[in-house]
Amino acid sequence: MAKSITQEFVKGLWAEIPPFRLVLGLCPVLAVTKTVENGIGMGLATTFVLVCSNILVSMLRSVIPPKIRIACFIIIIATFVTVVELLMQAFTYPLFLKLGIFIPLIVVNCIVLGRAEAFAFKNSVVPSTADGFGIGVGFTLSLAAIGLVRELIGTGALFGVSIFGAGYQPFAFMVEAPGAFICLGLMLCIMNLVGNK
């Protein structure tokens, strides 16, 4: 049982890491990863929703009618998105403003809905919690990695601290929308090369 729980968690860190292996949730990946801070903030918000919705879907799976399960999943997910949105407004308001519309859009993030449908609705609470947490941590690490590359190359700084010094000419293209596509594409390529070995 413990091995199974560990496997459910670990798969989200490599084998099923959302943007790079499942190629899901790309809208926030491309939109909010101008900085590491934004990536981590969005990842943690999504992780909270993933874990809580997986737990509740798993607990209610015997009473949710199969014909209306998707609507039920969306209501559950929307509830937790509202909770995370209110918590961010209360405790991390500047980050909430930076992430903007992408916090409420977690409701329709295919990662969250996909995990509810593919895993939580078919498994008990403990494996569903491990699955949600593993996928969420993997998603957070992915967003942070993309944010790190984009912020470092695009501004020459991390968390507002200059890394390369005053002489560095930032490649500002990386913090614009096309830079997100190029960064994601290169990182997908690297993940596939490493994964195939």
PyMOL CGO cylinders between C-alpha atoms (Angstrom):
from pymol import cmd
from pymol.cgo import CYLINDER

trace = [
    CYLINDER, 0.00, 0.00, 0.00, 2.78, 2.45, 0.99, 0.3, 1, 1, 1, 1, 1, 1,
    CYLINDER, 2.78, 2.45, 0.99, 4.65, 1.65, -2.23, 0.3, 1, 1, 1, 1, 1, 1,
    CYLINDER, 4.65, 1.65, -2.23, 1.50, 2.31, -4.25, 0.3, 1, 1, 1, 1, 1, 1,
    CYLINDER, 1.50, 2.31, -4.25, 0.96, 5.67, -2.53, 0.3, 1, 1, 1, 1, 1, 1,
    CYLINDER, 0.96, 5.67, -2.53, 4.58, 6.64, -3.21, 0.3, 1, 1, 1, 1, 1, 1,
    CYLINDER, 4.58, 6.64, -3.21, 4.21, 5.62, -6.85, 0.3, 1, 1, 1, 1, 1, 1,
    CYLINDER, 4.21, 5.62, -6.85, 1.06, 7.73, -7.20, 0.3, 1, 1, 1, 1, 1, 1,
    CYLINDER, 1.06, 7.73, -7.20, 2.94, 10.75, -5.85, 0.3, 1, 1, 1, 1, 1, 1,
    CYLINDER, 2.94, 10.75, -5.85, 6.19, 10.23, -7.78, 0.3, 1, 1, 1, 1, 1, 1,
    CYLINDER, 6.19, 10.23, -7.78, 4.54, 9.76, -11.18, 0.3, 1, 1, 1, 1, 1, 1,
    CYLINDER, 4.54, 9.76, -11.18, 3.56, 13.44, -11.14, 0.3, 1, 1, 1, 1, 1, 1,
    CYLINDER, 3.56, 13.44, -11.14, 7.19, 14.47, -10.75, 0.3, 1, 1, 1, 1, 1, 1,
    CYLINDER, 7.19, 14.47, -10.75, 8.40, 12.86, -13.98, 0.3, 1, 1, 1, 1, 1, 1,
    CYLINDER, 8.40, 12.86, -13.98, 6.32, 10.22, -15.79, 0.3, 1, 1, 1, 1, 1, 1,
    CYLINDER, 6.32, 10.22, -15.79, 3.15, 12.35, -15.84, 0.3, 1, 1, 1, 1, 1, 1,
    CYLINDER, 3.15, 12.35, -15.84, 4.48, 15.86, -15.23, 0.3, 1, 1, 1, 1, 1, 1,
    CYLINDER, 4.48, 15.86, -15.23, 1.68, 18.01, -16.67, 0.3, 1, 1, 1, 1, 1, 1,
    CYLINDER, 1.68, 18.01, -16.67, 3.22, 20.48, -19.14, 0.3, 1, 1, 1, 1, 1, 1,
    CYLINDER, 3.22, 20.48, -19.14, 6.06, 18.27, -20.33, 0.3, 1, 1, 1, 1, 1, 1,
    CYLINDER, 6.06, 18.27, -20.33, 4.62, 14.73, -20.40, 0.3, 1, 1, 1, 1, 1, 1,
    CYLINDER, 4.62, 14.73, -20.40, 0.84, 15.14, -20.42, 0.3, 1, 1, 1, 1, 1, 1,
    CYLINDER, 0.84, 15.14, -20.42, 1.06, 18.45, -22.31, 0.3, 1, 1, 1, 1, 1, 1,
    CYLINDER, 1.06, 18.45, -22.31, -1.87, 19.79, -20.28, 0.3, 1, 1, 1, 1, 1, 1,
    CYLINDER, -1.87, 19.79, -20.28, -2.52, 23.12, -18.58, 0.3, 1, 1, 1, 1, 1, 1,
    CYLINDER, -2.52, 23.12, -18.58, -0.51, 25.08, -21.13, 0.3, 1, 1, 1, 1, 1, 1,
    CYLINDER, -0.51, 25.08, -21.13, -2.52, 28.31, -20.86, 0.3, 1, 1, 1, 1, 1, 1,
    CYLINDER, -2.52, 28.31, -20.86, -1.15, 29.26, -17.40, 0.3, 1, 1, 1, 1, 1, 1,
    CYLINDER, -1.15, 29.26, -17.40, 2.24, 27.80, -18.33, 0.3, 1, 1, 1, 1, 1, 1,
    CYLINDER, 2.24, 27.80, -18.33, 2.55, 30.28, -21.18, 0.3, 1, 1, 1, 1, 1, 1,
    CYLINDER, 2.55, 30.28, -21.18, 0.79, 33.22, -19.56, 0.3, 1, 1, 1, 1, 1, 1,
    CYLINDER, 0.79, 33.22, -19.56, 2.07, 33.52, -15.99, 0.3, 1, 1, 1, 1, 1, 1,
    CYLINDER, 2.07, 33.52, -15.99, 5.67, 32.28, -16.13, 0.3, 1, 1, 1, 1, 1, 1,
    CYLINDER, 5.67, 32.28, -16.13, 7.39, 35.62, -16.72, 0.3, 1, 1, 1, 1, 1, 1,
    CYLINDER, 7.39, 35.62, -16.72, 8.90, 35.22, -13.26, 0.3, 1, 1, 1, 1, 1, 1,
    CYLINDER, 8.90, 35.22, -13.26, 9.67, 32.38, -10.86, 0.3, 1, 1, 1, 1, 1, 1,
    CYLINDER, 9.67, 32.38, -10.86, 7.40, 33.97, -8.25, 0.3, 1, 1, 1, 1, 1, 1,
    CYLINDER, 7.40, 33.97, -8.25, 4.41, 33.92, -10.61, 0.3, 1, 1, 1, 1, 1, 1,
    CYLINDER, 4.41, 33.92, -10.61, 5.11, 30.31, -11.58, 0.3, 1, 1, 1, 1, 1, 1,
    CYLINDER, 5.11, 30.31, -11.58, 5.34, 29.13, -7.99, 0.3, 1, 1, 1, 1, 1, 1,
    CYLINDER, 5.34, 29.13, -7.99, 2.23, 31.10, -6.99, 0.3, 1, 1, 1, 1, 1, 1,
    CYLINDER, 2.23, 31.10, -6.99, 0.15, 29.65, -9.83, 0.3, 1, 1, 1, 1, 1, 1,
    CYLINDER, 0.15, 29.65, -9.83, 1.51, 26.17, -9.18, 0.3, 1, 1, 1, 1, 1, 1,
    CYLINDER, 1.51, 26.17, -9.18, 0.66, 26.27, -5.48, 0.3, 1, 1, 1, 1, 1, 1,
    CYLINDER, 0.66, 26.27, -5.48, -2.84, 27.58, -6.18, 0.3, 1, 1, 1, 1, 1, 1,
    CYLINDER, -2.84, 27.58, -6.18, -3.42, 24.77, -8.67, 0.3, 1, 1, 1, 1, 1, 1,
    CYLINDER, -3.42, 24.77, -8.67, -1.96, 22.19, -6.27, 0.3, 1, 1, 1, 1, 1, 1,
    CYLINDER, -1.96, 22.19, -6.27, -4.36, 23.30, -3.53, 0.3, 1, 1, 1, 1, 1, 1,
    CYLINDER, -4.36, 23.30, -3.53, -7.33, 22.92, -5.88, 0.3, 1, 1, 1, 1, 1, 1,
    CYLINDER, -7.33, 22.92, -5.88, -6.04, 19.58, -7.23, 0.3, 1, 1, 1, 1, 1, 1,
    CYLINDER, -6.04, 19.58, -7.23, -5.56, 18.00, -3.82, 0.3, 1, 1, 1, 1, 1, 1,
    CYLINDER, -5.56, 18.00, -3.82, -8.81, 19.27, -2.31, 0.3, 1, 1, 1, 1, 1, 1,
    CYLINDER, -8.81, 19.27, -2.31, -10.94, 18.41, -5.35, 0.3, 1, 1, 1, 1, 1, 1,
    CYLINDER, -10.94, 18.41, -5.35, -9.37, 14.95, -5.67, 0.3, 1, 1, 1, 1, 1, 1,
    CYLINDER, -9.37, 14.95, -5.67, -10.16, 14.25, -2.01, 0.3, 1, 1, 1, 1, 1, 1,
    CYLINDER, -10.16, 14.25, -2.01, -13.77, 15.41, -2.27, 0.3, 1, 1, 1, 1, 1, 1,
    CYLINDER, -13.77, 15.41, -2.27, -14.44, 13.68, -5.61, 0.3, 1, 1, 1, 1, 1, 1,
    CYLINDER, -14.44, 13.68, -5.61, -13.01, 10.46, -4.21, 0.3, 1, 1, 1, 1, 1, 1,
    CYLINDER, -13.01, 10.46, -4.21, -15.13, 10.75, -1.05, 0.3, 1, 1, 1, 1, 1, 1,
    CYLINDER, -15.13, 10.75, -1.05, -18.31, 11.40, -3.05, 0.3, 1, 1, 1, 1, 1, 1,
    CYLINDER, -18.31, 11.40, -3.05, -17.68, 8.97, -5.93, 0.3, 1, 1, 1, 1, 1, 1,
    CYLINDER, -17.68, 8.97, -5.93, -20.31, 6.51, -4.73, 0.3, 1, 1, 1, 1, 1, 1,
    CYLINDER, -20.31, 6.51, -4.73, -23.04, 9.19, -4.61, 0.3, 1, 1, 1, 1, 1, 1,
    CYLINDER, -23.04, 9.19, -4.61, -22.20, 11.18, -7.75, 0.3, 1, 1, 1, 1, 1, 1,
    CYLINDER, -22.20, 11.18, -7.75, -24.39, 9.94, -10.62, 0.3, 1, 1, 1, 1, 1, 1,
    CYLINDER, -24.39, 9.94, -10.62, -22.16, 8.93, -13.56, 0.3, 1, 1, 1, 1, 1, 1,
    CYLINDER, -22.16, 8.93, -13.56, -24.29, 10.80, -16.10, 0.3, 1, 1, 1, 1, 1, 1,
    CYLINDER, -24.29, 10.80, -16.10, -23.72, 14.18, -14.41, 0.3, 1, 1, 1, 1, 1, 1,
    CYLINDER, -23.72, 14.18, -14.41, -20.26, 13.55, -12.97, 0.3, 1, 1, 1, 1, 1, 1,
    CYLINDER, -20.26, 13.55, -12.97, -18.51, 16.25, -15.06, 0.3, 1, 1, 1, 1, 1, 1,
    CYLINDER, -18.51, 16.25, -15.06, -20.93, 18.94, -13.84, 0.3, 1, 1, 1, 1, 1, 1,
    CYLINDER, -20.93, 18.94, -13.84, -20.40, 17.74, -10.27, 0.3, 1, 1, 1, 1, 1, 1,
    CYLINDER, -20.40, 17.74, -10.27, -16.62, 17.84, -10.73, 0.3, 1, 1, 1, 1, 1, 1,
    CYLINDER, -16.62, 17.84, -10.73, -16.80, 21.41, -12.03, 0.3, 1, 1, 1, 1, 1, 1,
    CYLINDER, -16.80, 21.41, -12.03, -18.89, 22.52, -9.03, 0.3, 1, 1, 1, 1, 1, 1,
    CYLINDER, -18.89, 22.52, -9.03, -16.41, 20.91, -6.62, 0.3, 1, 1, 1, 1, 1, 1,
    CYLINDER, -16.41, 20.91, -6.62, -13.42, 22.43, -8.44, 0.3, 1, 1, 1, 1, 1, 1,
    CYLINDER, -13.42, 22.43, -8.44, -15.07, 25.87, -8.64, 0.3, 1, 1, 1, 1, 1, 1,
    CYLINDER, -15.07, 25.87, -8.64, -15.67, 25.78, -4.88, 0.3, 1, 1, 1, 1, 1, 1,
    CYLINDER, -15.67, 25.78, -4.88, -11.98, 25.23, -4.16, 0.3, 1, 1, 1, 1, 1, 1,
    CYLINDER, -11.98, 25.23, -4.16, -10.93, 27.80, -6.75, 0.3, 1, 1, 1, 1, 1, 1,
    CYLINDER, -10.93, 27.80, -6.75, -13.12, 30.34, -4.93, 0.3, 1, 1, 1, 1, 1, 1,
    CYLINDER, -13.12, 30.34, -4.93, -11.45, 29.39, -1.64, 0.3, 1, 1, 1, 1, 1, 1,
    CYLINDER, -11.45, 29.39, -1.64, -7.94, 29.78, -3.09, 0.3, 1, 1, 1, 1, 1, 1,
    CYLINDER, -7.94, 29.78, -3.09, -8.91, 33.06, -4.77, 0.3, 1, 1, 1, 1, 1, 1,
    CYLINDER, -8.91, 33.06, -4.77, -10.18, 34.51, -1.48, 0.3, 1, 1, 1, 1, 1, 1,
    CYLINDER, -10.18, 34.51, -1.48, -7.10, 33.26, 0.40, 0.3, 1, 1, 1, 1, 1, 1,
    CYLINDER, -7.10, 33.26, 0.40, -4.80, 34.88, -2.16, 0.3, 1, 1, 1, 1, 1, 1,
    CYLINDER, -4.80, 34.88, -2.16, -6.72, 38.15, -1.99, 0.3, 1, 1, 1, 1, 1, 1,
    CYLINDER, -6.72, 38.15, -1.99, -6.37, 38.10, 1.81, 0.3, 1, 1, 1, 1, 1, 1,
    CYLINDER, -6.37, 38.10, 1.81, -2.75, 37.01, 2.17, 0.3, 1, 1, 1, 1, 1, 1,
    CYLINDER, -2.75, 37.01, 2.17, -0.88, 37.51, -1.14, 0.3, 1, 1, 1, 1, 1, 1,
    CYLINDER, -0.88, 37.51, -1.14, -2.72, 40.36, -2.80, 0.3, 1, 1, 1, 1, 1, 1,
    CYLINDER, -2.72, 40.36, -2.80, 0.19, 41.61, -5.01, 0.3, 1, 1, 1, 1, 1, 1,
    CYLINDER, 0.19, 41.61, -5.01, 0.65, 38.07, -6.40, 0.3, 1, 1, 1, 1, 1, 1,
    CYLINDER, 0.65, 38.07, -6.40, -3.12, 37.75, -6.87, 0.3, 1, 1, 1, 1, 1, 1,
    CYLINDER, -3.12, 37.75, -6.87, -3.05, 40.91, -9.00, 0.3, 1, 1, 1, 1, 1, 1,
    CYLINDER, -3.05, 40.91, -9.00, -0.16, 39.59, -11.10, 0.3, 1, 1, 1, 1, 1, 1,
    CYLINDER, -0.16, 39.59, -11.10, -1.88, 36.28, -11.80, 0.3, 1, 1, 1, 1, 1, 1,
    CYLINDER, -1.88, 36.28, -11.80, -5.17, 38.00, -12.56, 0.3, 1, 1, 1, 1, 1, 1,
    CYLINDER, -5.17, 38.00, -12.56, -7.75, 36.04, -14.54, 0.3, 1, 1, 1, 1, 1, 1,
    CYLINDER, -7.75, 36.04, -14.54, -5.68, 32.86, -14.45, 0.3, 1, 1, 1, 1, 1, 1,
    CYLINDER, -5.68, 32.86, -14.45, -6.69, 32.09, -10.86, 0.3, 1, 1, 1, 1, 1, 1,
    CYLINDER, -6.69, 32.09, -10.86, -10.43, 31.80, -11.68, 0.3, 1, 1, 1, 1, 1, 1,
    CYLINDER, -10.43, 31.80, -11.68, -9.51, 29.90, -14.86, 0.3, 1, 1, 1, 1, 1, 1,
    CYLINDER, -9.51, 29.90, -14.86, -8.19, 27.02, -12.74, 0.3, 1, 1, 1, 1, 1, 1,
    CYLINDER, -8.19, 27.02, -12.74, -11.84, 25.88, -12.82, 0.3, 1, 1, 1, 1, 1, 1,
    CYLINDER, -11.84, 25.88, -12.82, -11.45, 24.88, -16.47, 0.3, 1, 1, 1, 1, 1, 1,
    CYLINDER, -11.45, 24.88, -16.47, -7.82, 23.74, -16.25, 0.3, 1, 1, 1, 1, 1, 1,
    CYLINDER, -7.82, 23.74, -16.25, -7.75, 20.35, -17.93, 0.3, 1, 1, 1, 1, 1, 1,
    CYLINDER, -7.75, 20.35, -17.93, -5.23, 19.02, -15.40, 0.3, 1, 1, 1, 1, 1, 1,
    CYLINDER, -5.23, 19.02, -15.40, -7.64, 19.43, -12.49, 0.3, 1, 1, 1, 1, 1, 1,
    CYLINDER, -7.64, 19.43, -12.49, -10.71, 18.14, -14.32, 0.3, 1, 1, 1, 1, 1, 1,
    CYLINDER, -10.71, 18.14, -14.32, -8.68, 15.35, -15.90, 0.3, 1, 1, 1, 1, 1, 1,
    CYLINDER, -8.68, 15.35, -15.90, -7.38, 14.07, -12.56, 0.3, 1, 1, 1, 1, 1, 1,
    CYLINDER, -7.38, 14.07, -12.56, -10.90, 14.12, -11.09, 0.3, 1, 1, 1, 1, 1, 1,
    CYLINDER, -10.90, 14.12, -11.09, -12.23, 12.11, -14.05, 0.3, 1, 1, 1, 1, 1, 1,
    CYLINDER, -12.23, 12.11, -14.05, -9.30, 9.77, -14.68, 0.3, 1, 1, 1, 1, 1, 1,
    CYLINDER, -9.30, 9.77, -14.68, -8.17, 9.07, -11.13, 0.3, 1, 1, 1, 1, 1, 1,
    CYLINDER, -8.17, 9.07, -11.13, -10.15, 10.44, -8.16, 0.3, 1, 1, 1, 1, 1, 1,
    CYLINDER, -10.15, 10.44, -8.16, -13.53, 9.17, -9.39, 0.3, 1, 1, 1, 1, 1, 1,
    CYLINDER, -13.53, 9.17, -9.39, -12.09, 5.63, -9.62, 0.3, 1, 1, 1, 1, 1, 1,
    CYLINDER, -12.09, 5.63, -9.62, -9.90, 5.45, -6.50, 0.3, 1, 1, 1, 1, 1, 1,
    CYLINDER, -9.90, 5.45, -6.50, -10.08, 5.86, -2.74, 0.3, 1, 1, 1, 1, 1, 1,
    CYLINDER, -10.08, 5.86, -2.74, -9.12, 8.99, -0.81, 0.3, 1, 1, 1, 1, 1, 1,
    CYLINDER, -9.12, 8.99, -0.81, -5.47, 8.24, 0.07, 0.3, 1, 1, 1, 1, 1, 1,
    CYLINDER, -5.47, 8.24, 0.07, -4.28, 7.38, -3.47, 0.3, 1, 1, 1, 1, 1, 1,
    CYLINDER, -4.28, 7.38, -3.47, -6.32, 10.30, -4.85, 0.3, 1, 1, 1, 1, 1, 1,
    CYLINDER, -6.32, 10.30, -4.85, -4.63, 12.66, -2.40, 0.3, 1, 1, 1, 1, 1, 1,
    CYLINDER, -4.63, 12.66, -2.40, -1.18, 11.34, -3.38, 0.3, 1, 1, 1, 1, 1, 1,
    CYLINDER, -1.18, 11.34, -3.38, -2.07, 11.67, -7.08, 0.3, 1, 1, 1, 1, 1, 1,
    CYLINDER, -2.07, 11.67, -7.08, -3.30, 15.26, -6.69, 0.3, 1, 1, 1, 1, 1, 1,
    CYLINDER, -3.30, 15.26, -6.69, -0.31, 16.27, -4.59, 0.3, 1, 1, 1, 1, 1, 1,
    CYLINDER, -0.31, 16.27, -4.59, 2.21, 14.64, -6.95, 0.3, 1, 1, 1, 1, 1, 1,
    CYLINDER, 2.21, 14.64, -6.95, 0.69, 16.16, -10.09, 0.3, 1, 1, 1, 1, 1, 1,
    CYLINDER, 0.69, 16.16, -10.09, 0.42, 19.54, -8.32, 0.3, 1, 1, 1, 1, 1, 1,
    CYLINDER, 0.42, 19.54, -8.32, 4.05, 19.52, -7.16, 0.3, 1, 1, 1, 1, 1, 1,
    CYLINDER, 4.05, 19.52, -7.16, 5.17, 18.49, -10.65, 0.3, 1, 1, 1, 1, 1, 1,
    CYLINDER, 5.17, 18.49, -10.65, 3.11, 21.30, -12.17, 0.3, 1, 1, 1, 1, 1, 1,
    CYLINDER, 3.11, 21.30, -12.17, 4.57, 23.80, -9.68, 0.3, 1, 1, 1, 1, 1, 1,
    CYLINDER, 4.57, 23.80, -9.68, 8.14, 22.68, -10.42, 0.3, 1, 1, 1, 1, 1, 1,
    CYLINDER, 8.14, 22.68, -10.42, 7.45, 22.95, -14.16, 0.3, 1, 1, 1, 1, 1, 1,
    CYLINDER, 7.45, 22.95, -14.16, 6.10, 26.48, -13.88, 0.3, 1, 1, 1, 1, 1, 1,
    CYLINDER, 6.10, 26.48, -13.88, 8.98, 27.50, -11.62, 0.3, 1, 1, 1, 1, 1, 1,
    CYLINDER, 8.98, 27.50, -11.62, 11.55, 26.06, -14.06, 0.3, 1, 1, 1, 1, 1, 1,
    CYLINDER, 11.55, 26.06, -14.06, 10.04, 27.86, -17.04, 0.3, 1, 1, 1, 1, 1, 1,
    CYLINDER, 10.04, 27.86, -17.04, 9.75, 31.06, -14.98, 0.3, 1, 1, 1, 1, 1, 1,
    CYLINDER, 9.75, 31.06, -14.98, 13.39, 30.73, -13.92, 0.3, 1, 1, 1, 1, 1, 1,
    CYLINDER, 13.39, 30.73, -13.92, 14.65, 30.43, -17.49, 0.3, 1, 1, 1, 1, 1, 1,
    CYLINDER, 14.65, 30.43, -17.49, 12.44, 33.23, -18.79, 0.3, 1, 1, 1, 1, 1, 1,
    CYLINDER, 12.44, 33.23, -18.79, 13.18, 35.62, -15.92, 0.3, 1, 1, 1, 1, 1, 1,
    CYLINDER, 13.18, 35.62, -15.92, 16.91, 34.92, -15.88, 0.3, 1, 1, 1, 1, 1, 1,
    CYLINDER, 16.91, 34.92, -15.88, 17.43, 35.31, -19.61, 0.3, 1, 1, 1, 1, 1, 1,
    CYLINDER, 17.43, 35.31, -19.61, 14.77, 37.98, -20.11, 0.3, 1, 1, 1, 1, 1, 1,
    CYLINDER, 14.77, 37.98, -20.11, 15.79, 40.30, -17.26, 0.3, 1, 1, 1, 1, 1, 1,
    CYLINDER, 15.79, 40.30, -17.26, 19.14, 39.04, -15.96, 0.3, 1, 1, 1, 1, 1, 1,
    CYLINDER, 19.14, 39.04, -15.96, 17.67, 38.87, -12.46, 0.3, 1, 1, 1, 1, 1, 1,
    CYLINDER, 17.67, 38.87, -12.46, 15.87, 36.47, -10.14, 0.3, 1, 1, 1, 1, 1, 1,
    CYLINDER, 15.87, 36.47, -10.14, 13.37, 37.71, -7.55, 0.3, 1, 1, 1, 1, 1, 1,
    CYLINDER, 13.37, 37.71, -7.55, 14.49, 41.25, -8.40, 0.3, 1, 1, 1, 1, 1, 1,
    CYLINDER, 14.49, 41.25, -8.40, 18.17, 40.56, -7.64, 0.3, 1, 1, 1, 1, 1, 1,
    CYLINDER, 18.17, 40.56, -7.64, 20.59, 41.09, -10.54, 0.3, 1, 1, 1, 1, 1, 1,
    CYLINDER, 20.59, 41.09, -10.54, 22.47, 37.89, -11.35, 0.3, 1, 1, 1, 1, 1, 1,
    CYLINDER, 22.47, 37.89, -11.35, 24.63, 38.85, -14.34, 0.3, 1, 1, 1, 1, 1, 1,
    CYLINDER, 24.63, 38.85, -14.34, 25.51, 42.41, -13.29, 0.3, 1, 1, 1, 1, 1, 1,
    CYLINDER, 25.51, 42.41, -13.29, 24.96, 45.80, -14.88, 0.3, 1, 1, 1, 1, 1, 1,
    CYLINDER, 24.96, 45.80, -14.88, 26.70, 44.89, -18.13, 0.3, 1, 1, 1, 1, 1, 1,
    CYLINDER, 26.70, 44.89, -18.13, 24.20, 42.18, -19.05, 0.3, 1, 1, 1, 1, 1, 1,
    CYLINDER, 24.20, 42.18, -19.05, 21.93, 43.01, -21.98, 0.3, 1, 1, 1, 1, 1, 1,
    CYLINDER, 21.93, 43.01, -21.98, 18.65, 41.21, -21.23, 0.3, 1, 1, 1, 1, 1, 1,
    CYLINDER, 18.65, 41.21, -21.23, 17.00, 39.19, -23.95, 0.3, 1, 1, 1, 1, 1, 1,
    CYLINDER, 17.00, 39.19, -23.95, 13.62, 40.87, -23.36, 0.3, 1, 1, 1, 1, 1, 1,
    CYLINDER, 13.62, 40.87, -23.36, 11.99, 38.62, -25.95, 0.3, 1, 1, 1, 1, 1, 1,
    CYLINDER, 11.99, 38.62, -25.95, 11.92, 35.86, -23.31, 0.3, 1, 1, 1, 1, 1, 1,
    CYLINDER, 11.92, 35.86, -23.31, 9.50, 37.71, -21.03, 0.3, 1, 1, 1, 1, 1, 1,
    CYLINDER, 9.50, 37.71, -21.03, 7.07, 38.32, -23.89, 0.3, 1, 1, 1, 1, 1, 1,
    CYLINDER, 7.07, 38.32, -23.89, 4.45, 35.86, -25.16, 0.3, 1, 1, 1, 1, 1, 1,
    CYLINDER, 4.45, 35.86, -25.16, 6.57, 34.40, -28.01, 0.3, 1, 1, 1, 1, 1, 1,
    CYLINDER, 6.57, 34.40, -28.01, 9.39, 33.76, -25.53, 0.3, 1, 1, 1, 1, 1, 1,
    CYLINDER, 9.39, 33.76, -25.53, 7.04, 31.56, -23.52, 0.3, 1, 1, 1, 1, 1, 1,
    CYLINDER, 7.04, 31.56, -23.52, 6.37, 29.37, -26.57, 0.3, 1, 1, 1, 1, 1, 1,
    CYLINDER, 6.37, 29.37, -26.57, 10.07, 29.08, -27.40, 0.3, 1, 1, 1, 1, 1, 1,
    CYLINDER, 10.07, 29.08, -27.40, 11.03, 28.31, -23.79, 0.3, 1, 1, 1, 1, 1, 1,
    CYLINDER, 11.03, 28.31, -23.79, 8.29, 25.69, -23.46, 0.3, 1, 1, 1, 1, 1, 1,
    CYLINDER, 8.29, 25.69, -23.46, 9.24, 24.11, -26.79, 0.3, 1, 1, 1, 1, 1, 1,
    CYLINDER, 9.24, 24.11, -26.79, 12.93, 23.89, -25.87, 0.3, 1, 1, 1, 1, 1, 1,
    CYLINDER, 12.93, 23.89, -25.87, 12.13, 22.45, -22.45, 0.3, 1, 1, 1, 1, 1, 1,
    CYLINDER, 12.13, 22.45, -22.45, 9.75, 19.90, -24.03, 0.3, 1, 1, 1, 1, 1, 1,
    CYLINDER, 9.75, 19.90, -24.03, 12.57, 18.92, -26.37, 0.3, 1, 1, 1, 1, 1, 1,
    CYLINDER, 12.57, 18.92, -26.37, 15.04, 18.50, -23.49, 0.3, 1, 1, 1, 1, 1, 1,
    CYLINDER, 15.04, 18.50, -23.49, 12.51, 16.48, -21.44, 0.3, 1, 1, 1, 1, 1, 1,
    CYLINDER, 12.51, 16.48, -21.44, 11.87, 14.17, -24.39, 0.3, 1, 1, 1, 1, 1, 1,
    CYLINDER, 11.87, 14.17, -24.39, 15.59, 13.70, -25.08, 0.3, 1, 1, 1, 1, 1, 1,
    CYLINDER, 15.59, 13.70, -25.08, 16.28, 12.92, -21.41, 0.3, 1, 1, 1, 1, 1, 1,
    CYLINDER, 16.28, 12.92, -21.41, 13.18, 10.72, -21.15, 0.3, 1, 1, 1, 1, 1, 1,
    CYLINDER, 13.18, 10.72, -21.15, 14.08, 8.67, -24.23, 0.3, 1, 1, 1, 1, 1, 1,
    CYLINDER, 14.08, 8.67, -24.23, 17.54, 7.89, -22.84, 0.3, 1, 1, 1, 1, 1, 1,
]
cmd.load_cgo(trace, "trace")
